[in-house]
Amino acid sequence: MIYSKKNAAEIKKEIIVGIDEDWSVAYNLLFDNQNQYLKSKVNACLSFEEFKTVSDREGLNNQRLLIINKPIYFDNNNFALVKIAFYRNIEHNSGSFLLLEKVNGIWVIKDYLNQWAT
């Protein structure tokens, strides 16, 4: 069973509100030697405020924002929760928590939790 009170306590300990981290090194490493096509589709990382400024400046409905939160690992690092949200405009947004399991060294999506869409 994936969920238990033990796991809930372990997950709660991993949540740090207001943490300020710089993921630019990991982001740049992703594109250093591979995924060049993907890099052409992804803009630089922006804060929500920076994204809003660009979106307002362009005045077009073609800006998209994908937010991926830091994974929360639990159950001896065999499972992880990752919150994702995709924003396009006030009418077309969605998100969920991904429940991932490490299977033979590869992270596999096991479930989508708390899904929402507008």
C-alpha positions as CSV (number, residue, x, y, z in Angstrom):
1,M,0.0,0.0,0.0
2,I,1.5,3.3,-1.1
3,Y,-0.4,5.6,1.4
4,S,-0.1,5.2,5.1
5,K,0.0,7.4,8.2
6,K,3.8,6.8,8.2
7,N,4.1,8.1,4.6
8,A,1.9,11.1,5.4
9,A,4.2,12.1,8.3
10,E,7.2,11.6,6.1
11,I,5.7,13.7,3.3
12,K,4.8,16.5,5.7
13,K,8.3,16.7,7.0
14,E,9.6,17.3,3.4
15,I,7.3,20.3,2.8
16,I,9.3,23.6,3.2
17,V,7.1,26.6,2.7
18,G,8.9,29.7,1.3
19,I,12.1,27.9,0.2
20,D,14.1,29.9,-2.3
21,E,16.1,27.7,-4.7
22,D,17.9,28.2,-8.0
23,W,17.3,25.4,-10.4
24,S,19.1,27.0,-13.3
25,V,22.1,24.6,-13.1
26,A,19.9,21.5,-13.3
27,Y,17.8,23.2,-16.1
28,N,20.9,24.0,-18.2
29,L,22.3,20.5,-17.6
30,L,19.2,19.1,-19.1
31,F,20.0,20.7,-22.5
32,D,23.8,20.6,-22.5
33,N,24.3,17.4,-24.5
34,Q,20.8,16.3,-25.5
35,N,17.2,17.3,-26.0
36,Q,18.2,20.1,-28.4
37,Y,14.7,20.0,-30.1
38,L,13.0,20.3,-26.7
39,K,15.3,23.3,-25.9
40,S,14.0,25.1,-29.0
41,K,10.4,24.8,-27.6
42,V,11.2,25.9,-24.0
43,N,11.9,29.5,-23.0
44,A,14.1,30.5,-20.2
45,C,12.8,29.9,-16.7
46,L,10.8,32.9,-15.4
47,S,9.1,33.7,-12.1
48,F,5.3,34.0,-12.3
49,E,5.7,37.8,-12.1
50,E,8.2,37.8,-15.1
51,F,5.9,35.5,-17.0
52,K,2.9,37.9,-16.4
53,T,5.0,40.9,-17.6
54,V,5.9,39.1,-20.9
55,S,2.4,37.9,-21.4
56,D,0.9,41.4,-20.8
57,R,3.5,43.0,-23.1
58,E,2.8,40.6,-26.0
59,G,-0.9,41.0,-25.6
60,L,-1.4,37.6,-27.3
61,N,-3.0,34.5,-26.0
62,N,0.1,32.4,-27.0
63,Q,2.1,32.5,-23.8
64,R,2.1,29.3,-21.6
65,L,3.5,28.7,-18.2
66,L,4.4,25.3,-16.8
67,I,5.1,25.1,-13.1
68,I,6.8,22.0,-11.7
69,N,7.4,21.9,-8.0
70,K,10.3,20.1,-6.3
71,P,9.6,16.4,-5.8
72,I,8.8,15.1,-2.4
73,Y,10.3,11.7,-1.9
74,F,9.0,9.1,0.5
75,D,9.0,5.4,1.3
76,N,12.8,5.0,1.1
77,N,12.9,7.2,-2.0
78,N,10.9,4.7,-4.0
79,F,7.9,7.1,-4.4
80,A,7.7,10.8,-5.2
81,L,4.9,13.4,-5.4
82,V,5.4,16.2,-7.9
83,K,2.9,19.1,-8.2
84,I,2.5,20.4,-11.8
85,A,0.3,23.2,-13.2
86,F,-0.1,24.4,-16.7
87,Y,-1.4,27.9,-17.3
88,R,-2.5,29.5,-20.6
89,N,-5.1,32.1,-19.8
90,I,-7.9,32.6,-17.4
91,E,-10.0,30.0,-19.1
92,H,-7.6,27.2,-19.9
93,N,-5.5,25.9,-17.0
94,S,-4.9,22.5,-15.4
95,G,-2.8,20.7,-12.8
96,S,-2.4,17.8,-10.5
97,F,0.0,15.9,-8.3
98,L,1.8,13.1,-10.0
99,L,2.5,10.0,-8.0
100,L,5.7,8.5,-9.3
101,E,7.3,5.1,-8.4
102,K,10.9,4.2,-9.1
103,V,10.8,0.9,-11.1
104,N,14.1,-0.6,-12.1
105,G,15.7,2.8,-11.7
106,I,13.2,4.7,-13.9
107,W,10.5,7.0,-12.5
108,V,7.0,5.9,-13.7
109,I,3.8,7.8,-13.3
110,K,1.5,5.7,-11.2
111,D,-1.4,8.1,-10.7
112,Y,-2.7,11.6,-11.1
113,L,-3.9,13.0,-7.8
114,N,-6.1,16.0,-7.1
115,Q,-6.6,16.9,-10.8
116,W,-8.2,20.2,-11.7
117,A,-8.9,22.2,-14.8
118,T,-10.6,25.4,-15.8
